[in-house]
């Protein structure tokens, strides 16, 4: 894998993805990523340098060949541990794919986010070796299963004393089909703000159950899920060269400032810096 160079600033290069999957190569020298959170699993490997990040109240370090695993909606930052900066490749995986692979079980939670070289899955390493290789239906399924294998393996090791690989409080059965109906309603057009009554209508669940169990099923709240789908739309528009103000309007934000605030909270960079960093 290439070392990504040492040009000051950020460099972001998106590889080939698939529905529910993004693959990214990034390098950073100088100022880091601000504290942010996304609604996907993030499973990445450091290629060069020392990657330092704060996660769940602790300062973590990820060295070349080591992996980091971040749970949906967990705040974290990202800075270089040395003046030389760092580079990494990463997979962002939609929690709904994890749900499908696990048959509706609660999402696995990996308490220790750094996985050493010896514990890394060679098959998962191969998934990041060439991020430009297209992912067909079979390869999408294979990649998802490799990620889920890593999540379950390391969550069960960390939480074996609790007898569960899921986060505490997440053991009750999930009405996954009903919750997926709410998820699909939001995703079909994230520019629309739906009411709680609409969630109740499409799911057959009361609003309190929707609010509680949506996060258990998909790793985030319905409101946060909608914001992230708006940001997905905004990112597509920005990559197509659409001006910031227009992208904000088309993605359903109140204005450009609103989009910029949400963008930085999700990706650690402002929309302008994110766009400038694209390779």
Phi, psi and omega in degrees: 000142180291157183273352173086353178078178183230030177295132181303147178101201181250145171228128180234130177226116179276134176266196178283136179235198178201176180303119179083005183225130170236143173235135188221141168248132184224150172221150185216131172226127181096225184301138185267190176278133175292164177303131182206173177208145178235165186261021176244164163289144175235117184234107187228162178237131177287131180264321182207157178074192180242119178266122182242134181207150175264131185211121179053044173082004181233149175273125184244154177230135181234116185266166179306132181089347176270158182247152170236142183234117182245131181281150176307140174068015176266120180296142178199162174239198178191117180222162178280138178277349178221170180292342182283350180080191178209163177223152180205162168240148189212150174247128172255121186239127179297128179302335179295329176291323176297318178301314180299317181294329182265001179069030176092006177291158176304151182296135177290146181236123179263109186289320178264110190282352182253126178248126182290164182303319184292334182266358182288146178276116180303327180292327178286324174303319181296331180293341179252000183294318178228093184284353178270351179291125182301148178254109175276186185299319181292316181292326175298316179294317181297314179299316179301316181295324178294318178296315180298321177303315179295316180299312182293317181301313186276334175288322180291325177295317184286331188242024184299329181292337180271351178074017181209149177265001182263169176292151179304142177083008186244032188262346182294149179302145181257137171275072193296320180297318179294317179292325178295330177295322176294316180300315181293323178301316180292314185292332182300325176204088184291350177285347180266133176265107183275155180269163176297328178297323177293321177298317179296320183294314184283337185259333187076010179252155174284160187298328180290320178294318177302312183297317182287312192274339176300316180294320179297320183286319191237004171083003181202174180275162175302321180295314179295321178299317178297315180302318181293326177289325173299318180291325174302315179297316180298318179297318178299317180295318181295322178292337177272000177091011179289133180301155185303312184297320180290320178299319179299317180294314182293331180274359174089015177276159182297320178194182182297320181297319178299313179299318182298320178297312181295322181298312181293325177294333182269326188238355177080002178224154172287160177304321181295316180290323178298315180295319180294333183278348183295130181283000000 
